[in-house]
Amino acid sequence: MTKPSQSHKAIRFVALYARVLKMLGSDRKLGWTLAGANVTLAMAMFAEPILFGLVIDTLARASLDDPSAIWPSLRPLLLTWVGFGLFTIICGAIIALFADRLSHRRRHIVLRDYFEHVLQLPLAQQADTHSGRLMKIMLQGTDSLWWLWLSFFRDHLAAAVSLIVLVPVALYINWRLALVLIVLCIIFVALTNFILRKTQHLQQQVEGHHSDFAEQASDTLGNIALVQSFARIEHEVSALKNISQRVLGAQMPVLSWWALVNVLTRSSTTLSILCIVALGAWLFTQGLTTVGAIVTFISFSGMVIMRLEQMIGFIHRLAMDAPRLQEFFHVLDTEPSIHDSPDSVDPGRLRGAIAFENVTFAYDQKNPAVNNLSFTLKPGTTVALVGASGAGKSTALSLLYRAFDPQSGRITVDGQDIRQLQLSALRNNIGVVFQEALLFNRSITENLKVGLPDATEAQLRQACASAQALDFILQHPQGFETKIGERGRALSGGERQRLSIARVLLKNPPILILDEATSALDSATETKLLQALDAVTKDRSTLVIAHRLATIRRADSILVMDHGAIVESGTFDELYALGGRFTQLVKEQFTDTSGRFIS
């Protein structure tokens, strides 16, 4: 998954905002209802300045000899004013309430959808994007969506409708005074468009630096033991400071341009009112308007300025959030390269007959990590893969559970191409113990139940006993409820690995993959664990990757790999007798300093 390209970044604001509104999903009906209420509210709000002007004209026509005579004309205006006022207050409160509920609900729905989408992306598509960056994109993207939904339905739709309705209303009352407001709107539109062109590219840079900052900080905090042990605290802090300086260097010009807009907006309030008063006074002397109309247009100008300020603030915020939303949509629009085919099936529990048929896979499409690989594994047997680091062992087995798909050839389980099986069903049939213990910052119980969510306490204890993990678990005061820290840091390397093995044993899959599963164990624990694994693997198809050859003595078949291909195959004794590469590996591990063979 790569960063969005420049063409992707150049999304128009209107298209971006339309995409935001489309994400209302099942709440779209409520959204339309709120939109209609906003339009009604925006039109009702014009009643106040119009009624204000009519009241002024009514008072101006009143006779000083009989002031009470104005009440028959004034009373309907005041009652109407009260009615519109109550309507706008109640309508505004209802809109605010439901807009809040809508935006908060949709934010959490979209956040969950994003989270699920990222988890479904294959490892190959996530390799170029740091988890810290993905987390930042998720949180800031959903926050931006929440704000846009809330502000659209609570404020800005009404503001936009008010400006649109203003033109015909103002022209109807007095077209000459209306020209002042129309010119004011045109100036603001031109100014805003100018500022957006000036700042859009800079804001893209700002957001890119923010993402770099999140990635750097997350990477540092996730490796704090490394940072402290190598005395890199000052270096890492300095790196964050440099990114922070780049953020400020790009952000300050953007802030300066928008500060200019704010100054012009405030000064325009005074200028527009002065223009309306001056023009209105001249028109009044010519008999072309009334005092009430002048008062109405003064109120209109205040309303227009307020609405323009709202729109400017909205556009400013949208300009700031646009890069975040574009990053968010870029991730959300990334199609998983590995997914269920339309005719994929759930095979249930598999027997575990595995076949690699001329399988080739390259990470860069050029240099194969696995090259024309072919071998078979009968149900209930064990095949071990050995070879130097980078020989393609882990890559080959990751193809089995479809972390990647090969460029050519195919892999079958029980005669079925794994690409025709549902991903979840395939992976439910496979248990993997990785070389690096992958654990959550949760309790031991929660980590174990990843393998079997409904496991009983008896099943947990049995799996842990088989993995030689029960003793150290019970030594903790909280036992199975002990929190093990981020990535299991509260445990030793051997303890983490034993939990990983127990987790897979609890899952009880028909296919077992052990990728250097005993590399973090001491010799005594490894011996006990291998005895337990012998019993566990009898009825499973087991694939083992091991550098320590003592762990694979009893494997049914051993495949020696080099540069992604099998160069030797056979049992332990058969391969040793060949005198080839495997023999050399055995001699390196089973001879003492004097060169004598250790049995």
N, C-alpha and C positions, 0 to 999 in steps of 0.2 A: 504494500500500500504506500504510494508515494504522495508527496505534497501536491496540492493543487497547482496546475499550471497557470501561467498568466492569462490565457484565454478563459480559463475557468474563473479566475478572479474578477474578470471584467463584467460580471453579471450586473445588469441594470438594477437599480434600486426597485423599480416597479415590479420586475420579474421576481426579485428576491422577496419582496413583501408579499406578492401573490403566493409564492411558495409557502411562506409562513402561514398565511390564512388557510391554505389547502390542508395544512397539518392539523386542522381542528377535528378532522375525522368524524367520529360519531357525535361530536358536539356541534357539528355544523349547523343543525337546525336552531339550536340555542344561539349560535353566533348570528344567524340571519335575523332572529328575533331581536337581539340586542342592537343590531345594525338599524333595523326599522325604528326601534325606540330612540336611537341616537338622532336619526333624521327628524323625527317628530319633536324631540327636545330642542334640536338646533333651530327649527322653524318657530317653536313657541317662544324662544328666548328673544326673538325680534319684537315680540309684543311689548316688552317693557319700554324700550326707547321710543317706540311709536306712540304708545299710550302716554308716555311722559310729555312728548311734544303736544299731543292733543289736549292734555291737561293745561299746559302752559297757554295754548291758544284760547282755551275756554276761560281761563283766568284773565287773560288780556282783554277779552271781550266783555268782561263783567262790568256792570254799571256801578259806579261809586255810590249812587243814590240808593240802590237796592242790592247790596252784595248777596243777600240770601237767595236771590233769583237764579244764581248760577247752579244751585244744587241739583235741580232736575237734569241738567246737562252733565254735571260733574259726577254725580253718584254712579251712573252706569259705567263710566270710565274707571272709577276707583274700584268698583266691584269686579269689573273685568280684569283689572290689574291684579287684584288679590287672587282671583281664580287662576290666572296664568302663573302667578308666583308660586302658589301651592302646587300646581301641576308640575312646574319645573323642579321644585324641591323633591317631591315624591318620586317623580320619574328619574331624577338624577340619583337618588338614593338607591332605587331598585336596580338601575343600570350598574352602579358601582358594586353593589352586593353580588349580583350574578356574574359580572365581569371578573371579580376577584375569584369566585369559585371556579369559573370556567378556566381561567389562566393557570391557577394552581393545579387543578386536576389534569389539564393537558400537559403541563410541564412534567409531572411525574410519569404520565403515560409515555411521553416521548423519551424521557430519560431511560425508562425500562426498555423501550424498543431499541434505543441506541446501544445500551449495554448488551442486550441479547444479540444484536447484529454483530458487534465487535467480537463477542465470544465465538460466533460461528465462522468468522473469517479464518482461513487456514493460516498456519504458521508462516508460510512463504509470503503471504500478503501483509503480515504484521511485522516482518523482520526489519523493515526500514523505518518503522514508526515506534518511538519509545513509548512505553506504557504511561509515563508521566505526561507526555504530550497528548495521548489519547484521553487521559483523565481530565486534563485541562480543557480540551475541546468539548468533552461531554458536559462538564459543569458550566463552563462559560456559554456554550451554545444553548443549553436548555434555559439558563438564566436570561439570555437575550430573547429567546422565544417567549418566555413568561412575560417579560417586560413589554414586548411588542403587542402580545395579545391583550394584556391588561390596559395599556395606554390607548390602543386602538379603540377598544369598546368603551372605555371609561372617559376618554378625553378627545383623542385626535380625530376620530370619525366625525364627532359633533363639530369640532373646529373646522374641519375641511368642508363639511356641509354648510356651516354658517357662512363661510367665505363665498361659496357658490350661490347660496340663496341671497346673500347681501346685494349682489349686483342688480338683479331685476327689481328687488324691493327699493333699493336706493334710487335707481333710475326712474321708477314709478313716482316716488315722492318728489324728487327734484333732480333732474338729470345733470344740471350744472354742478351742484354740490357733489353729486355721485362721482363726477370725474376725478375729484381730488382723491377719493378712496380707491378708485380703479387704478389711477397712476401709482398710488402708494403700493398696491398689491403687485403691480407689474415690476416696480423697482425691487421689491423683496424677492420675487421669483428670479429675476436676473442676477441679483446679488448672491442668492443661495446657490444657484447653478454655477456661478463663478467660483465660489468658495469650495464647492464640492470637487470641481475639476482640479483646484489647487491642492486639495488635501487628501484625495482618495488614495493616490499611490503611497503617500507618506503613511497613511493609516494602515495600509497593507504591510508596510515595513514594521510598523509598531507591533502589530499583532504577531508577525513572524518572530520578532524578538521576544515577545511575551511567551510564545510557545517554546522558544529556545531556553528561556529562563526556567519554565516549568520542567522541561526535560532535564536540564542540568541539575536543578535542585533535587528532583526525584531520584536521579541517578546517584547523586552524592549521598543522600539520606539512605538509599537502599544498600549502599556499600560503606556504611560508616565505620565498620571494623577495619576495612582496608584503608580508609582515609586516616584514621587515628594511628594505625600501626606503621604507616609510611610517613607520618607527620606531614600530611598534605592539607591540613585545615586551612592554613594561610593561603595556599595555592587555590583551593576550591572556592574560598571566600572571594579571592581576587578575581577568579573567573566569573562569578556571579556579579561582582561589581562592574566588570567590563560589559556584560550583557545589559545590566541596568543602565549604564551610561549610553549604550546604543538605543535603548528604549527612550530615554529622555531626549537624546539628540534628534530622534525622529518625531517625538511627541510634541516638543515645544513649538515648532512652527505651526503644527495643526491647531494647538491651543491658541496661538496668537491670531490666526485667521478667524477662528470662531469668537474670540474676544472682540475683534473688530465688528463682527456682526451684532453682538450684544450692544456695543456702544451705539451703532447706527440705529438699532431698533429703539433704544431708549430716546435718542435724540429725535427720532421721527415722530414720537408721541406729541412732543411740544410743537414741532413744525406743522404736523397735520391739523392739530387743533387751531393753531394760528391761521392757517390757510382757510379753514372752514369758517372761522369767525370773521376774518377779513372779507372773504368772498360773500359770506352770508349777509354781512352788514351792507355791502354794496348792492346785492340782489334785493335786500329789504327796502333800500331807498328807491329802487326801481320798481317796487311792487311785484317782484318776481318770486318772493318767498315770504314765509311768516316767521315770527320769533319761535314758534313751536317747532317748525321744520329745522331751524338752525340748531335748537336744543337737541332735536332727534339726531341730527348728523354729528353733533359733538359726542353724543352717546355712541353712535355708530362707529366713530373714529376710535373711541376707547375700546369698543368691542373688537374692531378690526385689529388694532394693535395687540390686544391681548391674545386674539386667535393667531395672529402672525407669530407672536412670541412662542406660543405653544407649538406651532408648526415648525418654526426654526429649531426649537429645542428638540422636537421629535426627529427632524432630519439630521440634526447634529448627533443625536444618540444613535440613529440608524447608521450614520456614516461611521461611527465608532464601532458599532456591532456588526456591520456588514462583513468584515473579514472573518470574524468569529463564526458567523452563520455560514459563510462560504466554506470554511474548514469543516464545520459540522456536517453540512450537506454533502461535502466531498467524501467524508467517511461513510455517511449513511447511504450514499449512492454507489459505493464500492461493491460490486457484485462478487460474492465468494467464488473463487475459481474451483473449489471443491464443494459439491452439493449433491443432493439426491437427484437422480435422473427421474424423468416422469414415470417410468415403469419400474422403479426400484421396489424391492419387496423386503418384508421382514421375515428372515428365515427361521426365527426362533432360536433355540439353542443349537449351535453347530457341533459337529463331531470333531472337527479340527484337522481335516486333511488339507494341507497347504501346498500350493505349487506356484513357484515363480517361473514364468515362461518367457525367456529372452527379454528380461526387463532392463530398460535403460532409463536413467534419470540424471539430469544435470541441473544444478542450481542456476547456472548462468546461460543455459542453452548451448554451451560450447564444450566445456570440459566435464565429461560424465563422472558423477560421483559413484554411480552404479552402471556397469557396462555389460549388457547382454547377459544378465544374471539368470541362471536356471538351476533350480533344485526343488526337491519335493520333501515333504514331511508327513509321515503317516500319523494318524490319530494316536495319542498316548505315547509318542516317542519324543526324544530330545535331540535337537540339532544345535551345535555350538558354532559360533562364528569367531574366528581369531584372525589376528593380523595386526600390523602396525597401525598407529593412529592415523586417521585419514584414509584408511583402506576402503571405507564405504560400509562398514558393518552397521552402525547406528542408522545411517540413511536407508539401508535396505530394509531394516525392520520398521522404520517409520513409514515406509511405503505400505506396509501391511495394514496399519490402522489408519491409513489415508491422511497422514499429516501432509503428504504431498501425493501427487499422481504421477506415474511414469510417463515419459514422452513416447515410449514405445514398449511393446510387450504387454503382458497382463499378469495379474496375480489372482489365483482362484482359491476359494475355501470350499471344501466339499463339492468341487466341480463348478462352483458359481463364481463368475467374475465379480470381484468385490465392488466394482463400480455399479453393479446392478443390485447391490444390497443397500438398504437404508443405512445412512451413516451411523445413526444412534444404535441401530440393531447390530451392526458390525462391531462397533466399539464396546457394546455391552458384552460381547463374546470374547473380548481381549482384555487381559490385565497386564499393565506395564509397570515395571519397577525401573525408574530412570537412574542413571548414574548419579545425578544430583537429586537429593531428596527434595521433592516439591511438596511443601506443607503450608497450610493456612495458619494465620494468626488467630487460632481458635483452640478449643479444648481438644484433648487427645481423642475423646469420644467423637466429636464432630469431624475430626480428620479421618478417623477410621471409617465412619459411616459414609464417607464419600464412596466407598466400595459397595456398601449395602445400607441404604438409608433406614431400613426397617430392622436392622440387626438387633438381636436381644443381647443382654449383658453376658449370657453364657457363650454366645457366638463370638462376642468381642474378646472375651477371656481366652477362648480356644484359639482364635487366630493369633492373638498376641503371644500365647504360650508356644505355638508352633514357630513363630518368628523370633523366639527368644527375647521377647520384649516385655513380658508380664512382670518380671521381677523389678525392673527399673521403674515401671509405671507405678507399682504399688509402693515403692519407696517414697514417692511424693505424697505429701499430706492430703492433697485433694484427689489423688489417684487418677482415675480416667477423666476427671473434670479439670485437670491441670491445664492452664493456658500455656502454650509452648512458644509464644512470641512470634514475631515476624519471620517467616521462612523457617520456623522451628529453632530459632537461635538459642532458646533456653535449654536445648538438648545438645548432647554431643553428636558428632558426625555419625558415629555408629548407632546411637539411639534413634536418630532421624531415619537412618536407612532401615532399621528394624521395623519402625512404624510403617514405612512405605511398603515393606514386604507384607506386614500384617494386613494392611489395607487391601492389598491385592488378594491375599488368601481369603479374606472375608468376602470379597466379591465373587470368588469361586468361579472364574471363567474357564471355558474349555481350552482356551489358548492363552499361554503365559509367555511374556517377553521379559527377560531379565537382562538389563543393559548395565553390566558391571554392578550387579545388585549387591555383591558382597565386598566391594572395593573399600568401603569405610569401616569394615569390621576387623577386629583383632583375630588372630589365628584360632584361639579357643572358641570364641563365639561363632566364627565362620564354620568351624568343624561341626558344632552342634546344629547350626542352621542348615548346613548342607544335608545333614541326616534328616532333618524335618522336611526339607525340600524334596528329598528323594521320595518320601511317602506322598507328598502333595502332587508331584509331577507324574506319578504313575499313570493316572487316567487323563492326563492333559497333553496337548501338543505344546512343547516348550522350546522356545528359541532363546539361546543364551549367548551373550557377548561377554567375553572374559579375556583379560590380559593375564590374570593369574591362572595358569594352566592346571593347577591342582584342583580347581573347582569344576573342571569338565572331564575328569578322567573317565567317568561312567556315562558320558554322552553317547547316544546311539550312533551319531555321526558328527564329524568335525569338518567344517569348511574353512580352509585357509584362504583369506582374501588379500588381494593386492591391487591397488588402483581400480577398485570397483568390480573386480572379476575374481572368480574362484580359480586358484592355481593348484590347489591340492584338496583332496577329500578322502575321508575314511574314518576308522576308529582311531583312538589314541595310539594303540600299539601299532596299527597298520601304518599310520603316518610317521611314527617315530622310526619304524623299520625302513622307510623310504630313503632316509638320509637327506631329505630336502629342506625346504624352508621351515616346516614345522619342527623337524629335528633340531635345527639351529635354535629355534625359540625355546625348546625344551632344555637344551644344554645351557642356554643363557640363564634359565631360571632354576635348574636343578643341579648345578655344579657349584662347589665351594671355591674359595680363593685359590686353592691348589689345583683346581681342574678336575677333582674327583666327583663322580656322579652321586647325587643324593637321591635315594629311592623314596 
